[in-house]
Amino acid sequence: MASKGKATFLILLMEEATSSKLIIMERVHSYRQLTADPTIPANRN
């Protein structure tokens, strides 16, 4: 029972870490778009 609870806790921690990592990546992406040089076509989406 205790080990099952620990496993669930670890899964929750990993999911939280993954979601926060995704949020950070989204923010970095939008920041790059804001600071992107419009004369470089590769930066345009």
N, CA, C, O and CB atoms as a CASP TS submission, in Angstrom:
PFRMAT TS
TARGET T0000
AUTHOR 0000-0000-0000
METHOD Language model
MODEL 1
PARENT N/A
ATOM      1  N   MET     1       0.831  -1.204   0.000  1.00  0.00           N
ATOM      2  CA  MET     1       0.000   0.000   0.000  1.00  0.00           C
ATOM      3  C   MET     1       0.874   1.266   0.000  1.00  0.00           C
ATOM      4  O   MET     1       0.631   2.214  -0.746  1.00  0.00           O
ATOM      5  CB  MET     1      -0.945  -0.001   1.226  1.00  0.00           C
ATOM      6  N   ALA     2       1.886   1.243   0.854  1.00  0.00           N
ATOM      7  CA  ALA     2       2.752   2.422   0.953  1.00  0.00           C
ATOM      8  C   ALA     2       3.543   2.642  -0.335  1.00  0.00           C
ATOM      9  O   ALA     2       3.738   3.776  -0.775  1.00  0.00           O
ATOM     10  CB  ALA     2       3.714   2.277   2.139  1.00  0.00           C
ATOM     11  N   SER     3       4.000   1.526  -0.937  1.00  0.00           N
ATOM     12  CA  SER     3       4.787   1.646  -2.163  1.00  0.00           C
ATOM     13  C   SER     3       3.925   2.143  -3.323  1.00  0.00           C
ATOM     14  O   SER     3       4.404   2.860  -4.202  1.00  0.00           O
ATOM     15  CB  SER     3       5.427   0.297  -2.519  1.00  0.00           C
ATOM     16  N   LYS     4       2.649   1.755  -3.316  1.00  0.00           N
ATOM     17  CA  LYS     4       1.733   2.214  -4.365  1.00  0.00           C
ATOM     18  C   LYS     4       1.528   3.724  -4.247  1.00  0.00           C
ATOM     19  O   LYS     4       1.493   4.440  -5.248  1.00  0.00           O
ATOM     20  CB  LYS     4       0.369   1.470  -4.274  1.00  0.00           C
ATOM     21  N   GLY     5       1.395   4.191  -3.010  1.00  0.00           N
ATOM     22  CA  GLY     5       1.243   5.627  -2.785  1.00  0.00           C
ATOM     23  C   GLY     5       2.474   6.397  -3.225  1.00  0.00           C
ATOM     24  O   GLY     5       2.378   7.492  -3.780  1.00  0.00           O
ATOM     25  N   LYS     6       3.641   5.802  -2.965  1.00  0.00           N
ATOM     26  CA  LYS     6       4.902   6.439  -3.352  1.00  0.00           C
ATOM     27  C   LYS     6       5.001   6.517  -4.869  1.00  0.00           C
ATOM     28  O   LYS     6       5.459   7.522  -5.413  1.00  0.00           O
ATOM     29  CB  LYS     6       6.109   5.666  -2.771  1.00  0.00           C
ATOM     30  N   ALA     7       4.575   5.463  -5.551  1.00  0.00           N
ATOM     31  CA  ALA     7       4.621   5.436  -7.009  1.00  0.00           C
ATOM     32  C   ALA     7       3.697   6.505  -7.593  1.00  0.00           C
ATOM     33  O   ALA     7       4.057   7.203  -8.541  1.00  0.00           O
ATOM     34  CB  ALA     7       4.228   4.042  -7.536  1.00  0.00           C
ATOM     35  N   THR     8       2.503   6.622  -7.013  1.00  0.00           N
ATOM     36  CA  THR     8       1.547   7.635  -7.463  1.00  0.00           C
ATOM     37  C   THR     8       2.122   9.030  -7.262  1.00  0.00           C
ATOM     38  O   THR     8       1.983   9.904  -8.119  1.00  0.00           O
ATOM     39  CB  THR     8       0.207   7.495  -6.711  1.00  0.00           C
ATOM     40  N   PHE     9       2.770   9.225  -6.117  1.00  0.00           N
ATOM     41  CA  PHE     9       3.382  10.513  -5.808  1.00  0.00           C
ATOM     42  C   PHE     9       4.468  10.853  -6.825  1.00  0.00           C
ATOM     43  O   PHE     9       4.563  11.991  -7.286  1.00  0.00           O
ATOM     44  CB  PHE     9       3.967  10.502  -4.390  1.00  0.00           C
ATOM     45  N   LEU    10       5.292   9.851  -7.172  1.00  0.00           N
ATOM     46  CA  LEU    10       6.353  10.065  -8.152  1.00  0.00           C
ATOM     47  C   LEU    10       5.781  10.410  -9.522  1.00  0.00           C
ATOM     48  O   LEU    10       6.303  11.277 -10.223  1.00  0.00           O
ATOM     49  CB  LEU    10       7.239   8.826  -8.252  1.00  0.00           C
ATOM     50  N   ILE    11       4.701   9.720  -9.897  1.00  0.00           N
ATOM     51  CA  ILE    11       4.050   9.994 -11.184  1.00  0.00           C
ATOM     52  C   ILE    11       3.519  11.430 -11.210  1.00  0.00           C
ATOM     53  O   ILE    11       3.671  12.139 -12.205  1.00  0.00           O
ATOM     54  CB  ILE    11       2.896   8.985 -11.441  1.00  0.00           C
ATOM     55  N   LEU    12       2.895  11.848 -10.104  1.00  0.00           N
ATOM     56  CA  LEU    12       2.382  13.214 -10.014  1.00  0.00           C
ATOM     57  C   LEU    12       3.516  14.227 -10.112  1.00  0.00           C
ATOM     58  O   LEU    12       3.384  15.250 -10.784  1.00  0.00           O
ATOM     59  CB  LEU    12       1.609  13.412  -8.705  1.00  0.00           C
ATOM     60  N   LEU    13       4.624  13.944  -9.444  1.00  0.00           N
ATOM     61  CA  LEU    13       5.783  14.836  -9.502  1.00  0.00           C
ATOM     62  C   LEU    13       6.312  14.945 -10.923  1.00  0.00           C
ATOM     63  O   LEU    13       6.623  16.040 -11.392  1.00  0.00           O
ATOM     64  CB  LEU    13       6.892  14.341  -8.565  1.00  0.00           C
ATOM     65  N   MET    14       6.413  13.807 -11.610  1.00  0.00           N
ATOM     66  CA  MET    14       6.930  13.799 -12.974  1.00  0.00           C
ATOM     67  C   MET    14       5.994  14.539 -13.925  1.00  0.00           C
ATOM     68  O   MET    14       6.446  15.261 -14.814  1.00  0.00           O
ATOM     69  CB  MET    14       7.138  12.365 -13.454  1.00  0.00           C
ATOM     70  N   GLU    15       4.683  14.354 -13.734  1.00  0.00           N
ATOM     71  CA  GLU    15       3.710  15.055 -14.575  1.00  0.00           C
ATOM     72  C   GLU    15       3.802  16.556 -14.359  1.00  0.00           C
ATOM     73  O   GLU    15       3.716  17.335 -15.309  1.00  0.00           O
ATOM     74  CB  GLU    15       2.282  14.565 -14.281  1.00  0.00           C
ATOM     75  N   GLU    16       3.979  16.961 -13.099  1.00  0.00           N
ATOM     76  CA  GLU    16       4.098  18.378 -12.780  1.00  0.00           C
ATOM     77  C   GLU    16       5.353  18.959 -13.413  1.00  0.00           C
ATOM     78  O   GLU    16       5.329  20.058 -13.967  1.00  0.00           O
ATOM     79  CB  GLU    16       4.117  18.592 -11.259  1.00  0.00           C
ATOM     80  N   ALA    17       6.458  18.207 -13.326  1.00  0.00           N
ATOM     81  CA  ALA    17       7.719  18.656 -13.912  1.00  0.00           C
ATOM     82  C   ALA    17       7.596  18.772 -15.427  1.00  0.00           C
ATOM     83  O   ALA    17       8.108  19.719 -16.024  1.00  0.00           O
ATOM     84  CB  ALA    17       8.860  17.694 -13.543  1.00  0.00           C
ATOM     85  N   THR    18       6.917  17.808 -16.050  1.00  0.00           N
ATOM     86  CA  THR    18       6.742  17.817 -17.500  1.00  0.00           C
ATOM     87  C   THR    18       5.897  19.008 -17.940  1.00  0.00           C
ATOM     88  O   THR    18       6.225  19.678 -18.919  1.00  0.00           O
ATOM     89  CB  THR    18       6.094  16.509 -17.970  1.00  0.00           C
ATOM     90  N   SER    19       4.799  19.275 -17.210  1.00  0.00           N
ATOM     91  CA  SER    19       3.919  20.378 -17.581  1.00  0.00           C
ATOM     92  C   SER    19       4.619  21.718 -17.396  1.00  0.00           C
ATOM     93  O   SER    19       4.449  22.618 -18.218  1.00  0.00           O
ATOM     94  CB  SER    19       2.633  20.338 -16.756  1.00  0.00           C
ATOM     95  N   SER    20       5.406  21.865 -16.328  1.00  0.00           N
ATOM     96  CA  SER    20       6.123  23.119 -16.115  1.00  0.00           C
ATOM     97  C   SER    20       7.210  23.293 -17.167  1.00  0.00           C
ATOM     98  O   SER    20       7.504  24.414 -17.583  1.00  0.00           O
ATOM     99  CB  SER    20       6.732  23.163 -14.703  1.00  0.00           C
ATOM    100  N   LYS    21       7.810  22.177 -17.599  1.00  0.00           N
ATOM    101  CA  LYS    21       8.822  22.229 -18.653  1.00  0.00           C
ATOM    102  C   LYS    21       8.178  22.675 -19.962  1.00  0.00           C
ATOM    103  O   LYS    21       8.764  23.456 -20.713  1.00  0.00           O
ATOM    104  CB  LYS    21       9.511  20.849 -18.825  1.00  0.00           C
ATOM    105  N   LEU    22       6.964  22.176 -20.235  1.00  0.00           N
ATOM    106  CA  LEU    22       6.241  22.570 -21.439  1.00  0.00           C
ATOM    107  C   LEU    22       5.890  24.049 -21.406  1.00  0.00           C
ATOM    108  O   LEU    22       5.988  24.739 -22.421  1.00  0.00           O
ATOM    109  CB  LEU    22       4.974  21.733 -21.598  1.00  0.00           C
ATOM    110  N   ILE    23       5.477  24.539 -20.226  1.00  0.00           N
ATOM    111  CA  ILE    23       5.148  25.959 -20.070  1.00  0.00           C
ATOM    112  C   ILE    23       6.384  26.811 -20.338  1.00  0.00           C
ATOM    113  O   ILE    23       6.307  27.834 -21.018  1.00  0.00           O
ATOM    114  CB  ILE    23       4.591  26.244 -18.651  1.00  0.00           C
ATOM    115  N   ILE    24       7.533  26.376 -19.793  1.00  0.00           N
ATOM    116  CA  ILE    24       8.784  27.106 -20.003  1.00  0.00           C
ATOM    117  C   ILE    24       9.138  27.127 -21.486  1.00  0.00           C
ATOM    118  O   ILE    24       9.533  28.163 -22.020  1.00  0.00           O
ATOM    119  CB  ILE    24       9.932  26.472 -19.185  1.00  0.00           C
ATOM    120  N   MET    25       8.994  25.969 -22.158  1.00  0.00           N
ATOM    121  CA  MET    25       9.308  25.886 -23.582  1.00  0.00           C
ATOM    122  C   MET    25       8.394  26.787 -24.403  1.00  0.00           C
ATOM    123  O   MET    25       8.840  27.422 -25.359  1.00  0.00           O
ATOM    124  CB  MET    25       9.193  24.444 -24.067  1.00  0.00           C
ATOM    125  N   GLU    26       7.100  26.844 -24.028  1.00  0.00           N
ATOM    126  CA  GLU    26       6.158  27.718 -24.725  1.00  0.00           C
ATOM    127  C   GLU    26       6.542  29.181 -24.554  1.00  0.00           C
ATOM    128  O   GLU    26       6.479  29.962 -25.503  1.00  0.00           O
ATOM    129  CB  GLU    26       4.734  27.485 -24.215  1.00  0.00           C
ATOM    130  N   ARG    27       6.941  29.548 -23.334  1.00  0.00           N
ATOM    131  CA  ARG    27       7.333  30.932 -23.061  1.00  0.00           C
ATOM    132  C   ARG    27       8.589  31.303 -23.823  1.00  0.00           C
ATOM    133  O   ARG    27       8.695  32.403 -24.366  1.00  0.00           O
ATOM    134  CB  ARG    27       7.550  31.143 -21.567  1.00  0.00           C
ATOM    135  N   VAL    28       9.548  30.374 -23.862  1.00  0.00           N
ATOM    136  CA  VAL    28      10.786  30.618 -24.608  1.00  0.00           C
ATOM    137  C   VAL    28      10.464  30.782 -26.090  1.00  0.00           C
ATOM    138  O   VAL    28      11.025  31.644 -26.766  1.00  0.00           O
ATOM    139  CB  VAL    28      11.802  29.459 -24.394  1.00  0.00           C
ATOM    140  N   HIS    29       9.551  29.941 -26.588  1.00  0.00           N
ATOM    141  CA  HIS    29       9.181  29.997 -28.000  1.00  0.00           C
ATOM    142  C   HIS    29       8.522  31.330 -28.339  1.00  0.00           C
ATOM    143  O   HIS    29       8.865  31.950 -29.346  1.00  0.00           O
ATOM    144  CB  HIS    29       8.241  28.838 -28.353  1.00  0.00           C
ATOM    145  N   SER    30       7.577  31.781 -27.507  1.00  0.00           N
ATOM    146  CA  SER    30       6.897  33.046 -27.769  1.00  0.00           C
ATOM    147  C   SER    30       7.861  34.215 -27.609  1.00  0.00           C
ATOM    148  O   SER    30       7.762  35.209 -28.329  1.00  0.00           O
ATOM    149  CB  SER    30       5.694  33.217 -26.831  1.00  0.00           C
ATOM    150  N   TYR    31       8.801  34.097 -26.658  1.00  0.00           N
ATOM    151  CA  TYR    31       9.810  35.140 -26.472  1.00  0.00           C
ATOM    152  C   TYR    31      10.699  35.235 -27.704  1.00  0.00           C
ATOM    153  O   TYR    31      11.039  36.329 -28.155  1.00  0.00           O
ATOM    154  CB  TYR    31      10.661  34.860 -25.215  1.00  0.00           C
ATOM    155  N   ARG    32      11.073  34.073 -28.246  1.00  0.00           N
ATOM    156  CA  ARG    32      11.904  34.055 -29.452  1.00  0.00           C
ATOM    157  C   ARG    32      11.153  34.664 -30.633  1.00  0.00           C
ATOM    158  O   ARG    32      11.741  35.351 -31.469  1.00  0.00           O
ATOM    159  CB  ARG    32      12.342  32.617 -29.786  1.00  0.00           C
ATOM    160  N   GLN    33       9.848  34.403 -30.690  1.00  0.00           N
ATOM    161  CA  GLN    33       9.051  34.975 -31.782  1.00  0.00           C
ATOM    162  C   GLN    33       8.984  36.494 -31.655  1.00  0.00           C
ATOM    163  O   GLN    33       9.027  37.207 -32.658  1.00  0.00           O
ATOM    164  CB  GLN    33       7.627  34.376 -31.788  1.00  0.00           C
ATOM    165  N   LEU    34       8.877  36.990 -30.416  1.00  0.00           N
ATOM    166  CA  LEU    34       8.808  38.431 -30.188  1.00  0.00           C
ATOM    167  C   LEU    34      10.125  39.104 -30.549  1.00  0.00           C
ATOM    168  O   LEU    34      10.136  40.208 -31.094  1.00  0.00           O
ATOM    169  CB  LEU    34       8.449  38.724 -28.731  1.00  0.00           C
ATOM    170  N   THR    35      11.240  38.435 -30.242  1.00  0.00           N
ATOM    171  CA  THR    35      12.552  39.030 -30.467  1.00  0.00           C
ATOM    172  C   THR    35      13.145  38.623 -31.811  1.00  0.00           C
ATOM    173  O   THR    35      14.254  39.031 -32.156  1.00  0.00           O
ATOM    174  CB  THR    35      13.494  38.639 -29.352  1.00  0.00           C
ATOM    175  N   ALA    36      12.398  37.811 -32.571  1.00  0.00           N
ATOM    176  CA  ALA    36      12.912  37.320 -33.849  1.00  0.00           C
ATOM    177  C   ALA    36      13.053  38.460 -34.855  1.00  0.00           C
ATOM    178  O   ALA    36      12.232  39.377 -34.902  1.00  0.00           O
ATOM    179  CB  ALA    36      11.992  36.228 -34.413  1.00  0.00           C
ATOM    180  N   ASP    37      14.095  38.381 -35.643  1.00  0.00           N
ATOM    181  CA  ASP    37      14.325  39.350 -36.709  1.00  0.00           C
ATOM    182  C   ASP    37      13.378  39.025 -37.868  1.00  0.00           C
ATOM    183  O   ASP    37      13.485  37.951 -38.460  1.00  0.00           O
ATOM    184  CB  ASP    37      15.824  39.332 -37.179  1.00  0.00           C
ATOM    185  N   PRO    38      12.463  39.924 -38.199  1.00  0.00           N
ATOM    186  CA  PRO    38      11.476  39.649 -39.262  1.00  0.00           C
ATOM    187  C   PRO    38      12.099  39.507 -40.651  1.00  0.00           C
ATOM    188  O   PRO    38      11.452  39.009 -41.572  1.00  0.00           O
ATOM    189  CB  PRO    38      10.443  40.755 -39.296  1.00  0.00           C
ATOM    190  N   THR    39      13.345  39.939 -40.805  1.00  0.00           N
ATOM    191  CA  THR    39      14.000  39.828 -42.110  1.00  0.00           C
ATOM    192  C   THR    39      14.514  38.424 -42.359  1.00  0.00           C
ATOM    193  O   THR    39      14.878  38.093 -43.488  1.00  0.00           O
ATOM    194  CB  THR    39      15.145  40.819 -42.214  1.00  0.00           C
ATOM    195  N   ILE    40      14.550  37.581 -41.316  1.00  0.00           N
ATOM    196  CA  ILE    40      14.984  36.192 -41.478  1.00  0.00           C
ATOM    197  C   ILE    40      13.740  35.311 -41.581  1.00  0.00           C
ATOM    198  O   ILE    40      13.025  35.153 -40.591  1.00  0.00           O
ATOM    199  CB  ILE    40      15.904  35.737 -40.285  1.00  0.00           C
ATOM    200  N   PRO    41      13.459  34.727 -42.762  1.00  0.00           N
ATOM    201  CA  PRO    41      12.233  33.947 -42.970  1.00  0.00           C
ATOM    202  C   PRO    41      12.119  32.739 -42.044  1.00  0.00           C
ATOM    203  O   PRO    41      11.007  32.323 -41.721  1.00  0.00           O
ATOM    204  CB  PRO    41      12.165  33.483 -44.399  1.00  0.00           C
ATOM    205  N   ALA    42      13.235  32.171 -41.613  1.00  0.00           N
ATOM    206  CA  ALA    42      13.215  30.973 -40.778  1.00  0.00           C
ATOM    207  C   ALA    42      12.554  31.244 -39.424  1.00  0.00           C
ATOM    208  O   ALA    42      12.019  30.329 -38.799  1.00  0.00           O
ATOM    209  CB  ALA    42      14.638  30.452 -40.571  1.00  0.00           C
ATOM    210  N   ASN    43      12.592  32.503 -38.973  1.00  0.00           N
ATOM    211  CA  ASN    43      12.013  32.841 -37.677  1.00  0.00           C
ATOM    212  C   ASN    43      10.510  33.080 -37.750  1.00  0.00           C
ATOM    213  O   ASN    43       9.844  33.206 -36.723  1.00  0.00           O
ATOM    214  CB  ASN    43      12.690  34.062 -37.118  1.00  0.00           C
ATOM    215  N   ARG    44       9.980  33.140 -38.975  1.00  0.00           N
ATOM    216  CA  ARG    44       8.542  33.394 -39.134  1.00  0.00           C
ATOM    217  C   ARG    44       7.753  32.103 -39.089  1.00  0.00           C
ATOM    218  O   ARG    44       8.145  31.101 -39.687  1.00  0.00           O
ATOM    219  CB  ARG    44       8.266  34.124 -40.447  1.00  0.00           C
ATOM    220  N   ASN    45       6.630  32.132 -38.371  1.00  0.00           N
ATOM    221  CA  ASN    45       5.737  30.964 -38.344  1.00  0.00           C
ATOM    222  C   ASN    45       4.361  31.383 -38.826  1.00  0.00           C
ATOM    223  O   ASN    45       3.449  30.558 -38.884  1.00  0.00           O
ATOM    224  CB  ASN    45       5.652  30.346 -36.912  1.00  0.00           C
TER
END
